[in-house]
Each structure stands twice: as structure tokens, then as C-alpha cells.
Amino acid sequence: MTVSAETGLFIIAMAAALLPGISRRIGLPSSVGEILFGVVIGRSFLGLEMEGDWLPFLAHLGFLVLMFQAGMEIDFKLLKGQGRKAMGFHGMLFGLTIIIAWLCAVFLSQSVFIALVLSTTSLGLVMPILKESGIQSSDFGQRVLIAATIADFITLLGITFYVLWMQKGVGIDLLIPLPLFVAFAVLLWSARLWAWWNPEKAEKLLLTETLQEQGVRVSLALLFLFICLSEIVHLEPVLGAFMGGCILSFVLRKKENLESKISVIGFGFLIPMFFINVGMGFEIQNILTPERIFFTMQLFAASLLVKFVPCLIFPLWGMKLSEGLRAGALLSSRLSLIIAAAAVGLQEGYINIQTKDSIILLALVTCITGPVLFNKFSKLSRRSV
């Protein structure tokens, strides 16, 4: 059934307004509720279609804003405060994650791309869960936040270079991202230096209540600047959006106010468009065959192994095994980045639509099971004390 653009916009706008409250009542992240809503009205059940290309366009814009905010969530002060021992721990943790993800991909007869997909986590889920538990500032909370940050950042870079490698092969073309990285470094250094010498002006430009709109406009201009730079050097715009967010996070000492203003635009309307569109494109028939169900179950088992096994090294660094299990449970939660990776993989032809739908289902399942397992291990840990 096809509906007009106006009717479709009304349906999506109402869903974006109502779904967060409904999702909270049934204990789901709002993004999961939005994807499930898209599944119900989309190809899997009602078969609703919107006239025109406005939904894919706004969904793609929401996707870029989502990655921009993911960059803003990176806490560079947290990373800077780590000593050699701590960084050695995180290097080993992520190194083991990549190795086990690669072994799982080989076992499943999949490409390196699937190994990168399995290595992802969801900083956007990890952070609020730690805040709700009141342990964000504890040693354990900081370690988990850093692990999630590193996983998000490196896997996104890994996916970008994998795309380049598949398109251009091994050679000088792998240096294509260099102009973007140079621009990133120059802007980062220049903005940081200016903000250091002019802290009051920086805060007035981007953070004060009287110039909120100016701060949002500058932020969005930075977002589109890096998207354009990515297009010029033939990179995924996702990386440019992510880097733009990283710049703001690195430069600003107090970013909470600005971040909340951008969230109003993103999570208030554009990002729900992305998640609803993902759900509408999901075809449940693709995963209902015995082969696809078995593959999805294997993918789920691999997604747990990839996060739990590396966390078993916690006792080697003077921490409790129970902390490693809690960390593994929380880091196994995946949502926005793994869905973004699936979208890129389908677009570039590295995975088929059936595998894409299996990955979306994996995201939906892990973002529920991860927090549940984390809470269960936390209760067991408190009882054993």
C-alpha cells in the first residue's frame, strides 16, 4: 500500500513522538522500538510505502547526524589520562577482540568485513547503562567506556580502509584518506589552540544560552564540511561525520549544553527516521529459512564470544573475573554502528540482503540481552562480596 508524502510524514512524525515513551514502558531502548515499528509497517508485515524519496533522504541525513553525535561522545580527556599500563590493557583487549572476530568469521565462511562487524559495540548504549548504575566514574566504568570508545573508533576506521582496499587494492590508493586526516589534524590543532587562548570566546560562540542557535549552526557546518571532504577523497561520508563530532569533543571543555541542543535535532526527529527506515527495509522472510535461522544463531554466539573471551584477561591485570564478565556482557550490546556497518556492506556488495537482515536482528537481540546479562552479573557480583 502506497501513501502520500504528507500522510507518510504524519505517520513517521507521530511515531517519533510516541515511540520513546512506549519503549521505556516495556523496557526497550527507543531505537529498538523505532526499528520494530518500521518492521511492522514495512516490507515484513503491512507493506507500507511512502511516495517520493523524502524518507530515504532524511534517514540518510539522520544516519550522518547519528555518527556525528557518536564522535561527540568520545571523551578524549578520558583517553589522555590513561597511563602506559592501562593503554596496554586496552590494546590487548581490542587485539584479542579482532583476532577472535576474525576466527569466528573464518568459521562462518565469511569475509573480513564480518569480523569488523562483530568487533563493533555501542557506546550509545554502554554510556547510559553505566550512568543508570551509578558506576560511570568508577575504575570499572572508566575501563568499559574506554573499551567501547576504542572499539567504535577503530572498527569504523577499519571498515573505511576495508572499503578502500576492496575498491582500489593494495597500493598508493590506500593513501586517499590522507587529505581528510590532514584536514582533521589541522582543524583539530587550530581549533584547540584558539580555544585554549580564547576560552571565553569559544564558550560564547558555541555554548552560551544566548547564542545556542549559533553553536548548533557552527556544529552542523562542521558536520557537512567533513562530509564534503569525505566525498572529495572518495571515502564513506560516515567517517567524515564521525570525525566532525570528534573535533567538537576534543576542542570543547564543556560540551553538554551544545550536545543536548544537537540531540534535539538528531534524536528528536532525524535519527528516528533512520531507525524506522531500517525497520521498513527489513524483510523477515529473509531470515525464516532453516539455513538463515541457523546462521543468525551462529552470528549471535560469535557476537558473545568476541566480547566475553577477551574480557577474561581482567584477572591478569589485577581485576576480578566477575568484572570481566560484566564488561563482556555490556560490550556485547550493539546497535547503531553495527546497523551502519550493515548498510555500508550491502551498498558496497560485501554482504547480501539476507545477511544484512541477520545483522539487524542481531543488533536488536544483543541490545536487549547485553544489558540484561550485565545486570544479572552485577547482582551475582554483589552477592559474592
BADREN-66250 format. One line per 10 residues: number of its first residue (from 0); their letters; for each residue x, y, z of N, C-alpha, C, O. Coordinates in steps of 0.05 Angstrom, whole numbers. Example, Ala and Ser with C-alpha at 12.3 -4.5 7.8 and 13.67 -1.06 7.14 Angstrom:
BEGIN
0	AS	264,-114,156,246,-90,156,264,-66,156,285,-66,169; 257,-45,142,273,-21,143,258,1,157,268,23,161
! end
This chain:
BEGIN
0	MTVSAETGLF	17,-24,0,0,0,0,18,25,0,36,27,16; 12,43,-18,27,68,-20,11,91,-9,-12,95,-15; 25,108,7,11,131,19,26,156,9,49,155,1; 12,179,9,24,204,0,46,212,19,49,203,41; 63,231,9,85,241,25,76,254,50,88,251,72; 53,269,48,43,283,72,33,264,93,38,267,116; 18,243,84,8,223,103,31,207,115,32,201,139; 51,200,98,74,186,108,90,202,129,98,191,149; 93,228,123,107,245,142,92,247,169,104,247,190; 66,248,167,50,248,192,54,223,208,57,224,232
10	IIAMAAALLP	53,200,194,56,174,208,84,172,222,86,164,245; 105,180,207,132,179,218,135,198,241,148,192,261; 124,223,238,127,243,259,113,234,285,123,238,307; 89,222,282,74,213,305,90,190,319,91,188,343; 101,172,302,117,150,313,141,160,329,147,150,350; 155,180,317,179,192,330,171,204,357,187,205,375; 147,215,359,138,228,383,130,208,405,135,213,428; 116,186,396,104,168,416,122,144,423,120,134,446; 139,135,405,153,110,410,173,111,433,175,91,447; 187,134,438,205,133,461,191,127,488,201,112,504
20	GISRRIGLPS	168,140,492,153,134,517,143,106,518,144,93,539; 133,95,496,123,67,495,147,48,500,144,29,515; 169,54,488,193,36,490,202,35,519,209,14,530; 203,58,533,212,59,561,193,42,578,202,29,597; 168,43,573,148,28,589,152,-2,587,147,-16,606; 161,-11,564,165,-40,561,194,-48,564,202,-71,558; 211,-28,572,239,-34,578,257,-38,554,276,-54,555; 251,-24,532,268,-26,508,281,1,502,269,22,508; 305,2,490,316,27,480,297,38,459,285,23,443; 295,64,458,276,77,439,283,69,410,265,66,393
30	SVGEILFGVV	309,67,404,317,60,376,307,32,369,300,27,345; 306,14,388,295,-13,382,265,-11,376,256,-24,358; 251,5,392,223,9,387,218,20,359,199,13,346; 235,39,351,232,51,324,237,31,302,223,31,282; 258,14,306,263,-6,285,240,-26,284,231,-33,262; 229,-34,307,207,-53,307,182,-41,294,167,-55,280; 177,-15,299,155,-1,286,158,-2,256,139,-7,241; 183,3,247,188,2,218,184,-26,207,174,-29,184; 191,-46,222,187,-74,214,157,-79,210,149,-92,190; 140,-70,229,111,-75,227,99,-61,203,83,-73,189
40	IGRSFLGLEM	106,-36,198,93,-21,176,107,-25,149,96,-18,128; 130,-38,150,146,-41,125,141,-67,110,119,-78,111; 163,-76,97,160,-99,79,152,-125,93,140,-142,80; 159,-128,118,154,-153,132,124,-158,137,115,-181,136; 108,-137,143,81,-141,151,61,-125,134,48,-135,116; 58,-99,140,38,-82,126,45,-74,98,27,-68,82; 71,-74,92,79,-67,65,74,-38,57,69,-32,34; 75,-20,77,70,8,72,94,21,57,117,16,64; 88,37,37,108,51,22,101,81,20,78,88,18; 122,98,22,118,127,21,124,138,-7,143,130,-19
50	EGDWLPFLAH	107,155,-16,113,168,-42,137,186,-40,143,198,-20; 153,187,-62,176,204,-63,200,193,-49,199,170,-39; 222,208,-50,247,199,-38,254,213,-12,277,213,-3; 234,226,0,240,242,24,249,225,48,266,234,63; 237,201,51,244,185,74,273,175,72,288,177,92; 282,163,50,310,154,48,329,178,52,350,174,64; 322,201,41,340,225,44,342,233,73,365,236,83; 319,236,87,320,244,115,332,222,132,346,228,152; 328,197,125,340,175,140,370,176,137,385,171,157; 380,181,113,409,183,109,421,207,125,443,205,136
60	LGFLVLMFQA	407,229,124,416,252,140,416,246,170,434,253,184; 395,231,179,395,223,207,418,204,214,429,206,236; 425,187,195,448,169,198,474,185,202,490,178,220; 477,206,186,502,222,188,502,238,215,523,240,227; 479,248,223,477,262,249,483,242,272,496,250,291; 474,218,269,479,197,289,509,192,292,519,191,315; 523,190,270,552,185,271,566,210,281,587,208,295; 556,234,275,567,259,286,566,259,316,585,266,330; 542,251,327,539,250,356,556,228,368,565,231,391; 560,206,354,577,185,364,606,196,367,619,189,387
70	GMEIDFKLLK	614,213,349,641,226,352,642,244,376,662,246,389; 620,259,381,619,277,403,619,262,430,627,273,451; 611,236,430,611,221,455,639,212,463,644,204,486; 659,213,444,686,205,451,697,225,471,698,249,467; 707,214,493,718,230,515,748,229,513,761,211,523; 760,249,500,789,250,496,804,254,522,827,245,525; 792,268,540,805,272,567,808,246,581,827,241,595; 788,229,577,789,202,590,812,186,578,827,172,592; 815,187,551,836,172,538,864,183,545,883,168,549; 865,210,547,891,223,553,901,216,581,925,215,585
80	GQGRKAMGFH	883,212,599,891,207,627,900,179,632,907,172,655; 901,162,612,910,134,616,940,131,614,953,143,597; 951,116,633,979,110,632,986,88,613,968,76,600; 1012,81,611,1020,60,593,1008,33,599,1000,18,582; 1007,27,625,996,1,634,967,-1,625,958,-22,615; 951,20,630,922,19,622,919,17,592,902,2,582; 935,32,577,932,31,548,942,4,537,931,-6,517; 962,-8,551,970,-35,543,947,-55,547,943,-73,531; 932,-52,569,909,-69,575,888,-66,553,878,-86,542; 882,-41,545,861,-37,525,871,-45,497,855,-55,481
90	GMLFGLTIII	897,-43,492,907,-52,467,905,-82,464,897,-93,443; 911,-97,486,909,-126,486,879,-134,484,872,-153,470; 862,-120,498,833,-126,498,822,-124,470,808,-142,461; 828,-102,456,817,-99,429,831,-117,409,819,-127,391; 857,-122,414,872,-140,396,860,-168,397,856,-181,376; 854,-178,421,841,-204,423,813,-204,411,804,-224,399; 799,-181,414,772,-179,401,774,-183,371,758,-198,359; 793,-170,358,796,-171,329,804,-200,321,793,-211,302; 822,-212,336,831,-239,329,808,-259,331,804,-275,313; 793,-258,353,771,-277,357,749,-271,336,737,-290,326
100	AWLCAVFLSQ	744,-246,330,724,-239,309,732,-250,282,716,-261,267; 758,-249,276,768,-260,251,765,-290,250,757,-302,230; 771,-304,272,768,-333,274,739,-341,271,733,-361,257; 721,-325,283,692,-331,280,683,-327,251,667,-343,241; 693,-306,238,686,-301,210,696,-324,192,682,-332,174; 720,-334,198,731,-357,182,714,-381,187,707,-396,168; 706,-386,212,689,-410,218,662,-408,204,651,-428,195; 651,-384,201,626,-379,188,628,-377,158,609,-372,144; 653,-380,148,659,-377,119,651,-349,109,640,-346,87; 657,-329,125,651,-301,118,677,-285,114,699,-295,120
110	SVFIALVLST	674,-261,104,697,-244,98,707,-229,122,695,-230,144; 729,-214,118,740,-197,140,720,-176,148,720,-167,171; 702,-168,129,682,-148,135,665,-157,159,658,-141,176; 657,-183,159,640,-193,181,656,-193,207,644,-188,229; 682,-197,206,699,-195,230,698,-167,242,697,-163,266; 699,-147,224,697,-119,233,669,-113,245,667,-99,265; 649,-124,232,621,-121,242,619,-132,270,607,-120,288; 630,-156,275,629,-169,301,645,-154,322,639,-157,346; 664,-139,314,681,-124,333,668,-99,343,678,-87,362; 647,-90,331,634,-66,340,621,-69,367,616,-91,377
120	TSLGLVMPIL	616,-46,379,599,-46,404,581,-22,401,577,-11,379; 569,-13,423,551,10,422,556,29,445,545,25,467; 573,49,440,579,69,461,554,83,470,551,91,493; 535,86,451,510,100,457,492,84,477,474,95,489; 497,58,479,482,41,499,499,38,524,488,38,546; 525,35,521,542,30,544,542,53,563,539,50,588; 544,78,552,545,101,570,521,105,587,524,109,611; 496,105,576,473,109,594,469,87,614,459,92,636; 476,62,607,473,40,626,492,43,650,485,38,673; 517,52,644,536,58,666,526,81,683,529,80,708
130	KESGIQSSDF	514,101,670,504,124,686,481,115,704,479,123,727; 462,99,693,440,89,709,449,73,733,437,73,754; 471,58,729,482,41,750,498,57,771,505,47,792; 504,82,764,520,99,782,549,92,783,562,99,803; 560,78,763,588,70,764,604,81,741,626,71,735; 593,102,728,608,113,705,635,123,713,654,121,697; 638,135,737,664,147,745,682,127,760,704,135,767; 672,103,765,689,83,778,711,73,759,709,78,735; 731,59,770,752,48,754,741,29,733,749,29,710; 722,12,742,709,-7,724,694,8,702,696,1,678
140	GQRVLIAATI	678,28,709,663,43,690,680,57,670,674,58,646; 703,68,679,721,82,660,734,62,641,737,68,617; 741,39,650,753,19,633,733,10,611,741,7,588; 709,6,619,688,-3,599,683,19,579,680,14,555; 682,44,588,677,67,570,700,69,550,696,74,526; 725,66,559,748,68,541,748,45,521,753,49,498; 741,21,531,740,-2,513,719,2,491,724,-4,468; 696,13,499,675,18,479,683,40,459,678,39,435; 697,61,470,706,83,453,726,72,432,724,79,408; 745,57,441,766,46,423,753,28,402,759,29,378
150	ADFITLLGIT	734,11,411,721,-8,392,705,8,371,707,1,347; 690,28,379,675,44,359,694,58,339,689,57,315; 715,71,350,732,87,333,748,70,313,749,76,290; 761,49,324,779,33,306,763,16,286,771,13,263; 740,5,294,724,-10,275,714,7,252,712,-2,230; 707,32,259,697,50,237,720,56,218,716,57,194; 744,61,229,767,65,211,773,40,196,780,41,172; 771,16,209,776,-9,195,757,-14,172,766,-23,151; 732,-8,176,712,-11,155,718,8,132,716,0,108; 727,32,138,734,52,117,757,41,100,756,42,75
160	FYVLWMQKGV	778,31,113,802,22,98,796,-4,84,807,-10,63; 777,-20,95,770,-45,81,755,-38,55,760,-51,34; 738,-18,56,724,-9,31,744,0,11,742,-6,-13; 764,16,20,785,26,1,801,3,-11,806,2,-35; 808,-16,6,824,-39,-3,809,-55,-24,820,-64,-44; 783,-59,-19,767,-75,-38,763,-59,-64,761,-71,-85; 761,-33,-63,756,-17,-86,782,-12,-102,782,-13,-127; 804,-6,-88,828,3,-101,851,-18,-101,870,-16,-117; 849,-38,-82,871,-56,-79,894,-45,-62,892,-22,-52; 915,-60,-59,938,-52,-43,955,-34,-60,964,-42,-82
170	GIDLLIPLPL	961,-10,-50,977,9,-65,975,37,-56,966,42,-33; 983,55,-73,983,84,-66,955,94,-60,952,114,-46; 935,81,-71,907,90,-68,898,87,-39,879,101,-31; 912,71,-23,905,69,5,911,95,21,903,98,43; 927,113,7,933,138,20,912,160,13,915,183,21; 890,152,0,869,170,-7,858,185,17,852,209,16; 855,171,41,844,185,64,863,206,76,855,222,93; 888,207,66,908,224,79,899,254,79,902,267,100; 888,265,57,879,293,58,858,298,80,858,318,93; 840,278,83,819,281,104,832,281,131,824,297,149
180	FVAFAVLLWS	851,263,136,864,262,162,880,287,167,882,296,189; 894,297,146,909,322,149,891,345,156,896,361,174; 868,347,141,849,368,147,838,365,176,835,385,190; 833,340,183,824,335,210,844,344,231,837,357,250; 870,337,227,891,344,245,895,375,247,898,386,268; 894,388,224,899,417,223,876,431,237,881,449,253; 851,424,231,828,436,244,828,431,274,822,448,290; 836,406,281,836,398,309,857,415,324,851,426,346; 881,418,313,902,433,326,895,462,327,899,475,347; 885,473,304,879,502,303,856,509,322,858,529,337
190	ARLWAWWNPE	835,493,322,812,499,340,820,496,369,812,512,386; 836,476,375,844,472,403,862,495,412,859,504,434; 880,504,394,897,526,402,881,552,406,886,567,425; 862,557,388,846,581,390,829,580,416,827,600,430; 817,556,421,800,554,445,817,556,470,807,566,491; 842,547,469,860,549,492,866,578,499,866,585,523; 871,594,478,878,622,483,854,640,486,856,662,498; 831,631,477,806,647,479,783,630,490,763,626,476; 786,620,514,765,602,525,738,615,527,717,603,523; 738,641,535,712,655,538,698,658,511,674,655,509
200	KAEKLLLTET	714,665,491,702,669,464,691,642,453,670,641,441; 707,620,458,698,594,449,672,586,461,654,576,448; 670,590,487,646,582,501,622,600,493,599,591,491; 629,626,488,607,645,480,597,637,452,573,639,446; 616,629,435,608,622,407,591,597,406,572,596,390; 598,577,422,586,551,419,568,542,442,550,525,438; 571,553,465,558,541,488,538,558,503,520,548,516; 540,585,502,523,601,519,494,600,510,488,595,487; 477,604,530,448,603,524,439,624,504,420,620,489; 452,647,505,444,669,487,450,664,458,438,676,440
210	LQEQGVRVSL	470,647,453,477,641,425,475,611,419,492,600,405; 454,598,430,451,569,426,450,562,396,463,544,386; 433,578,381,429,572,353,455,574,338,461,559,320; 472,594,345,498,597,331,515,573,335,528,563,317; 516,562,360,532,538,365,522,515,349,539,500,339; 496,511,347,485,489,331,492,492,302,499,473,288; 490,517,292,496,522,264,526,517,258,532,505,237; 543,525,275,572,520,271,578,490,272,593,480,255; 565,476,290,568,447,292,559,433,267,573,416,257; 536,440,257,525,427,233,542,435,208,545,419,190
220	ALLFLFICLS	553,459,208,570,467,186,595,450,186,605,441,165; 606,444,210,629,427,213,623,398,203,639,386,190; 599,389,210,590,363,201,590,361,171,602,342,159; 578,381,157,576,379,128,603,385,115,608,376,92; 620,400,128,647,405,117,662,378,115,674,372,94; 661,362,136,676,337,135,662,316,117,675,298,106; 636,318,114,622,301,95,631,307,67,636,289,51; 633,333,61,643,342,34,671,333,30,678,323,8; 689,336,50,717,327,47,718,297,42,734,288,26; 701,282,55,700,253,51,692,246,23,704,229,10
230	EIVHLEPVLG	672,261,12,664,256,-15,686,263,-35,690,249,-55; 700,285,-30,722,293,-48,743,272,-51,754,267,-72; 750,259,-28,772,239,-28,760,211,-30,775,191,-26; 734,208,-38,721,183,-43,721,164,-19,728,140,-21; 715,175,4,712,160,28,682,159,37,666,175,27; 676,140,54,649,139,65,643,165,80,658,172,98; 621,179,75,614,203,90,611,198,120,613,216,136; 605,172,127,603,165,155,628,173,170,626,183,193; 652,168,158,677,174,172,680,204,175,689,213,196; 672,220,155,673,249,158,655,259,180,663,276,195
240	AFMGGCILSF	631,248,181,612,257,202,623,250,229,621,266,248; 635,226,232,646,218,258,669,236,266,672,243,289; 686,243,247,709,260,253,701,288,261,713,300,278; 680,298,248,670,325,255,661,325,284,667,344,299; 647,304,293,639,302,321,663,300,340,663,311,361; 683,285,331,708,282,347,721,309,351,732,314,373; 721,326,331,734,353,334,720,369,356,733,380,373; 694,369,355,679,384,376,684,373,403,688,388,422; 685,346,405,690,334,431,718,341,441,722,345,465; 738,342,423,765,347,431,769,376,439,784,382,458
250	VLRKKENLES	756,394,424,761,423,428,747,434,452,758,450,468; 722,426,456,705,438,477,709,425,504,709,400,506; 713,441,524,716,431,551,688,425,564,686,406,579; 669,441,557,641,436,567,623,434,543,614,454,532; 617,410,536,602,405,511,573,396,516,557,392,498; 566,392,542,540,380,548,517,396,538,498,385,527; 518,423,541,496,440,532,493,439,502,470,436,492; 515,441,487,513,440,458,504,413,449,488,410,430; 515,392,462,507,364,455,477,360,458,465,346,441; 466,371,479,437,368,483,421,383,461,400,373,453
260	KISVIGFGFL	432,406,452,417,421,431,418,405,405,398,404,390; 440,393,398,442,377,374,425,352,376,414,343,356; 424,341,400,407,317,405,378,323,399,363,305,390; 369,348,404,342,355,398,336,352,368,315,341,361; 355,360,352,352,357,323,354,328,315,338,318,299; 375,315,326,381,288,317,361,268,328,344,257,313; 362,263,355,344,243,367,315,252,368,297,235,371; 311,278,365,283,287,365,268,281,339,244,278,339; 283,279,316,269,274,291,285,259,271,275,238,260; 309,268,264,324,256,242,333,227,247,330,210,230
270	IPMFFINVGM	344,222,271,354,195,277,332,174,278,335,152,268; 308,181,290,286,162,288,278,155,259,270,133,253; 281,175,241,277,170,213,295,147,203,286,129,188; 320,148,211,339,128,202,331,100,213,330,81,197; 325,98,239,318,72,250,292,61,239,290,37,234; 272,78,235,246,69,224,251,60,195,239,40,187; 267,74,180,273,66,152,287,39,151,282,23,134; 306,35,171,319,9,173,299,-13,177,300,-34,164; 280,-9,195,260,-28,201,242,-34,177,234,-56,172; 235,-13,162,218,-16,139,232,-32,117,218,-46,101
280	GFEIQNILTP	258,-30,115,273,-45,95,279,-74,104,288,-90,88; 273,-80,129,278,-107,140,257,-126,129,233,-120,131; 265,-149,119,246,-169,108,249,-195,125,269,-209,122; 229,-200,142,231,-222,160,232,-249,144,242,-269,155; 221,-249,120,222,-273,104,250,-282,97,256,-306,93; 269,-262,97,296,-268,91,310,-285,112,330,-298,106; 300,-285,136,314,-299,158,297,-322,169,304,-333,190; 275,-330,156,257,-350,166,263,-378,155,251,-398,163; 282,-380,137,290,-407,127,308,-420,148,321,-406,163; 308,-446,149,325,-460,169,355,-452,167,368,-449,188
290	ERIFFTMQLF	364,-448,143,393,-440,139,398,-413,151,418,-409,165; 380,-393,147,385,-366,157,381,-365,187,395,-350,201; 362,-380,198,358,-381,227,383,-392,240,393,-381,260; 394,-414,228,418,-426,239,442,-406,237,458,-404,256; 444,-392,214,466,-373,211,463,-350,231,483,-342,243; 439,-340,235,435,-318,255,442,-327,283,454,-312,298; 435,-352,290,443,-363,316,473,-365,319,484,-359,340; 486,-373,298,516,-374,298,527,-346,301,547,-342,316; 515,-327,287,525,-300,289,521,-289,317,539,-275,327; 499,-296,330,495,-287,357,515,-299,377,526,-285,394
300	AASLLVKFVP	520,-325,373,540,-338,390,568,-326,386,583,-321,405; 574,-320,361,600,-307,355,602,-280,367,623,-272,377; 580,-265,367,580,-238,378,585,-238,408,597,-219,418; 576,-259,422,582,-261,450,611,-270,455,624,-259,473; 620,-289,440,648,-298,443,668,-276,439,687,-273,453; 663,-259,418,681,-237,411,685,-218,434,706,-205,436; 665,-214,451,666,-195,473,673,-208,500,687,-196,516; 663,-232,504,667,-245,530,695,-256,533,708,-253,554; 705,-270,513,731,-283,515,754,-263,520,770,-268,538; 756,-241,506,777,-222,512,775,-211,540,796,-204,552
310	CLIFPLWGMK	751,-208,551,748,-197,578,757,-216,600,758,-209,624; 764,-241,592,775,-260,612,803,-252,621,814,-264,639; 816,-233,607,843,-224,615,842,-205,639,863,-197,649; 818,-197,648,816,-178,670,833,-187,695,847,-170,706; 832,-213,703,848,-221,727,878,-218,723,892,-214,742; 887,-219,698,916,-216,692,925,-187,698,949,-182,700; 906,-168,700,912,-140,704,902,-131,732,897,-107,736; 900,-151,750,893,-144,778,864,-138,783,857,-126,803; 846,-147,764,817,-142,768,803,-169,771,815,-190,766; 779,-168,781,763,-192,786,752,-204,760,746,-189,741
320	LSEGLRAGAL	749,-230,759,737,-243,736,708,-234,733,699,-232,710; 694,-230,755,666,-220,753,664,-194,739,645,-189,725; 685,-176,742,685,-151,728,688,-156,698,676,-142,681; 705,-175,691,708,-182,663,682,-192,650,676,-185,627; 667,-208,665,642,-218,655,622,-196,651,607,-195,632; 621,-177,671,603,-154,668,611,-137,644,593,-128,629; 637,-132,641,646,-116,618,639,-130,592,629,-117,573; 643,-156,590,637,-171,566,608,-169,559,600,-166,535; 591,-172,579,562,-170,575,554,-143,564,538,-142,545; 564,-122,575,557,-95,567,568,-88,539,554,-76,523
330	LSSRLSLIIA	593,-97,534,605,-91,508,593,-108,486,596,-101,462; 579,-129,493,566,-145,472,541,-132,461,530,-141,440; 532,-110,474,509,-95,463,517,-80,438,538,-67,437; 501,-83,417,507,-70,392,482,-57,381,460,-68,384; 485,-34,368,461,-22,356,468,-5,332,469,-15,309; 473,21,336,475,40,314,499,33,296,495,34,271; 522,28,307,546,24,290,544,-1,273,553,-2,250; 533,-23,285,532,-48,271,511,-46,248,514,-58,227; 490,-30,253,470,-26,232,482,-8,210,477,-13,186; 498,11,218,511,28,198,530,11,181,532,14,157
340	AAAVGLQEGY	545,-7,194,564,-24,180,549,-43,161,558,-47,138; 525,-53,169,509,-70,151,500,-54,127,500,-65,105; 492,-29,131,484,-12,109,506,-8,89,502,-9,64; 530,-2,99,554,2,82,560,-24,67,566,-24,43; 560,-47,82,566,-73,69,547,-80,47,556,-91,27; 521,-75,51,502,-81,30,506,-62,6,504,-71,-17; 511,-37,11,514,-17,-10,539,-24,-27,538,-21,-52; 560,-33,-14,585,-40,-29,585,-68,-40,603,-75,-55; 565,-84,-33,564,-111,-43,580,-132,-28,585,-154,-39; 588,-126,-4,604,-145,12,586,-166,26,595,-188,32
350	INIQTKDSII	561,-159,30,542,-177,42,516,-176,26,511,-156,12; 500,-197,27,475,-197,13,453,-187,31,458,-182,55; 429,-183,21,407,-172,37,399,-190,59,389,-181,80; 402,-217,55,395,-236,77,414,-233,100,406,-233,124; 440,-229,95,460,-225,116,455,-199,130,458,-196,154; 448,-178,114,442,-152,126,419,-154,146,420,-143,167; 398,-169,139,375,-172,157,383,-189,181,373,-184,203; 401,-208,178,410,-224,201,426,-205,220,424,-208,245; 441,-187,209,456,-168,226,438,-149,241,442,-143,264; 417,-140,227,397,-122,241,384,-137,264,380,-126,285
360	LLALVTCITG	376,-162,259,364,-178,280,384,-182,303,376,-181,326; 409,-187,296,430,-189,317,431,-164,334,434,-166,358; 430,-141,321,431,-116,336,408,-114,355,411,-106,378; 384,-121,346,360,-119,363,362,-138,387,355,-131,409; 373,-162,382,375,-182,404,397,-174,424,392,-175,448; 421,-166,414,443,-160,432,438,-135,449,448,-134,471; 424,-115,438,420,-91,454,399,-96,476,396,-79,493; 386,-119,475,368,-127,497,383,-147,516,382,-143,541; 396,-167,505,410,-187,521,434,-176,536,440,-184,559; 449,-157,523,473,-146,535,467,-133,563,479,-140,583
370	PVLFNKFSKL	449,-113,563,442,-100,589,430,-120,610,435,-117,633; 414,-140,600,403,-159,618,425,-176,631,424,-180,655; 444,-186,615,466,-201,626,483,-185,644,493,-195,665; 487,-159,637,503,-142,654,490,-139,682,504,-141,702; 464,-134,683,450,-132,708,451,-158,724,454,-157,749; 449,-180,710,450,-206,724,477,-211,736,479,-219,759; 499,-206,721,526,-210,731,532,-190,754,546,-197,773; 520,-166,752,524,-146,773,512,-156,799,524,-152,821; 488,-168,798,475,-178,822,490,-201,834,493,-203,858; 501,-219,817,517,-242,826,543,-232,839,552,-243,859
380	SRRSV	554,-210,828,579,-199,839,574,-187,866,591,-191,884; 551,-174,870,545,-162,896,540,-183,917,546,-180,941; 528,-206,909,522,-227,928,547,-241,937,549,-250,960; 567,-242,919,592,-256,926,610,-240,944,629,-251,955; 605,-214,946,622,-196,963,616,-200,992,628,-188,1009
! end
